[in-house]
Amino acid sequence: MSTKSPLASIFGELFRFGLYKPTQGRMVRQATFIAVAVLVAFGCFSLSNGPLGGDDQPVRIGVPLGIWVLLCWVAFRVVCVPQFADFLISVESELEKVVWPGRRQVMQSTVVVIVTMLFLGTFLSGVDFVWKWFFSLIRFIEY
């Protein structure tokens, strides 16, 4: 059993240039990296328009851009940390086992959901109108 802490493993991984098991879990790792990069981009955009909104343009654009590049590098390296990469590899292998429904089954399920929601909406509106009428009849509420 390793005595190395997870934090030390992450810091060690940040300065490594090789990839851990580069041919396995590629799609899930790329999707995870892109999701993190997009979230960081939204945060940097908010930083640019929020706290740095009154600063000069080089500061307002340069600081968030530098933060985004740095955090994208961190995200790229974190998806290669062995423990996290093994998790993502196992996620991809489980996704390959999923039997996705066909177009016909998706359409049928969508129709069932829409009809059920319309029925429940109509039913709950009716119940609401009945209770409103009953409460106004006994003068519990003014209507």
Buried (B, 14 or more C-beta within 10 A) or exposed (E): EEEEEEEEBBEEBEEEEEBBBEEBBBEBBEBBBEEBBEEBBEBBEEBBEEEBEEEEEEEBBBBBEEBBEEBBEBBBBBBBBEEBBBBBBEBBEEEEEEEEEEEEEEEEEEEEEEEEEEEEEEEEEEEEEEEEEEEEEEEEEEE
